Amino acid sequence: MDKKDLRKFIRMQKAQFTDKELEQLSLPIIKRMYAHPRVKQAQTILMYYSLSDEVYTHEVINTLVKDGKTVLLPAVLSDTEMELRCYEGPQDLIGGFFNIMEPVGKTFTDYHQVDTAIIPGMAFDSRCNRLGRGKGYYDRLLPLLTNAYKLGVCFDFQKLPGIPADEHDMKMDEII
């Protein structure tokens, strides 16, 4: 399958579950992610504020802030650009592009300070390739995070034997 067909296939897989079921399926994934040594040791961590069809991150983001970590969330600026912003609590969120909740905090550009990056995807494979939603936001952002350990998170049905990958597609270091 090509990337477009794989995205369609994964959307069909996700559609079999309610938002609440996906939130429940997220619990063991988030538990493993939170207990991961790279997350425990991280001082500055890139997260994502999940959409209803993604591994649910809302609560763990707030837990990481309470743990004293600098938490960064992406904010979409245009069809091709996103930036990182500091997140300190739910009061920092507003609806942004694509109805994604985004932080209004201070812009963060000290990319080499990001220790760990938690990355969503439509699908991942055993070679740590990632299939995104097709806009390339993370493929443009991740090369800037030169010191970050890239941890992809997904539901079991999103882990595939192989996905097509181009040279600009950024690999993860590990998938949960």
Solvent accessible surface area in square Angstrom, and as a share of the most:
residue,aa,sasa,rsa
1,M,146,0.65
2,D,81,0.42
3,K,41,0.17
4,K,155,0.66
5,D,66,0.34
6,L,11,0.06
7,R,37,0.13
8,K,125,0.53
9,F,65,0.27
10,I,0,0.00
11,R,115,0.42
12,M,110,0.49
13,Q,41,0.18
14,K,9,0.04
15,A,83,0.65
16,Q,124,0.55
17,F,69,0.29
18,T,80,0.46
19,D,88,0.46
20,K,137,0.58
21,E,81,0.36
22,L,4,0.02
23,E,44,0.20
24,Q,112,0.50
25,L,74,0.37
26,S,1,0.01
27,L,96,0.48
28,P,81,0.51
29,I,20,0.10
30,I,23,0.12
31,K,153,0.65
32,R,143,0.52
33,M,0,0.00
34,Y,59,0.22
35,A,63,0.49
36,H,24,0.11
37,P,83,0.52
38,R,113,0.41
39,V,1,0.00
40,K,100,0.43
41,Q,132,0.58
42,A,1,0.01
43,Q,128,0.57
44,T,10,0.06
45,I,0,0.00
46,L,0,0.00
47,M,0,0.00
48,Y,8,0.03
49,Y,38,0.14
50,S,7,0.05
51,L,52,0.26
52,S,72,0.47
53,D,34,0.18
54,E,21,0.10
55,V,4,0.02
56,Y,52,0.20
57,T,0,0.00
58,H,45,0.20
59,E,114,0.51
60,V,11,0.06
61,I,0,0.00
62,N,41,0.21
63,T,51,0.30
64,L,0,0.00
65,V,39,0.22
66,K,170,0.72
67,D,73,0.38
68,G,63,0.60
69,K,31,0.13
70,T,55,0.32
71,V,2,0.01
72,L,0,0.00
73,L,1,0.01
74,P,19,0.12
75,A,0,0.00
76,V,18,0.10
77,L,77,0.38
78,S,36,0.23
79,D,89,0.46
80,T,80,0.47
81,E,99,0.44
82,M,30,0.13
83,E,33,0.15
84,L,0,0.00
85,R,47,0.17
86,C,19,0.12
87,Y,6,0.02
88,E,126,0.57
89,G,5,0.05
90,P,86,0.54
91,Q,136,0.60
92,D,20,0.10
93,L,21,0.10
94,I,94,0.48
95,G,54,0.52
96,G,27,0.26
97,F,82,0.34
98,F,105,0.44
99,N,136,0.70
100,I,41,0.21
101,M,76,0.34
102,E,10,0.05
103,P,0,0.00
104,V,75,0.43
105,G,22,0.22
106,K,151,0.64
107,T,60,0.35
108,F,23,0.10
109,T,93,0.54
110,D,52,0.27
111,Y,50,0.19
112,H,105,0.47
113,Q,89,0.40
114,V,0,0.00
115,D,53,0.28
116,T,1,0.00
117,A,0,0.00
118,I,0,0.00
119,I,0,0.00
120,P,11,0.07
121,G,11,0.11
122,M,1,0.00
123,A,0,0.00
124,F,0,0.00
125,D,0,0.00
126,S,81,0.52
127,R,136,0.50
128,C,30,0.18
129,N,8,0.04
130,R,24,0.09
131,L,2,0.01
132,G,12,0.12
133,R,95,0.35
134,G,50,0.48
135,K,95,0.40
136,G,22,0.21
137,Y,26,0.10
138,Y,23,0.09
139,D,26,0.13
140,R,112,0.41
141,L,7,0.04
142,L,3,0.01
143,P,67,0.42
144,L,88,0.44
145,L,4,0.02
146,T,106,0.62
147,N,94,0.48
148,A,9,0.07
149,Y,37,0.14
150,K,28,0.12
151,L,0,0.00
152,G,0,0.00
153,V,3,0.02
154,C,6,0.04
155,F,3,0.01
156,D,133,0.69
157,F,43,0.18
158,Q,4,0.02
159,K,90,0.38
160,L,26,0.13
161,P,119,0.75
162,G,35,0.33
163,I,8,0.04
164,P,50,0.31
165,A,52,0.40
166,D,72,0.37
167,E,185,0.83
168,H,112,0.50
169,D,21,0.11
170,M,48,0.22
171,K,102,0.43
172,M,8,0.04
173,D,69,0.36
174,E,53,0.24
175,I,23,0.12
176,I,16,0.08
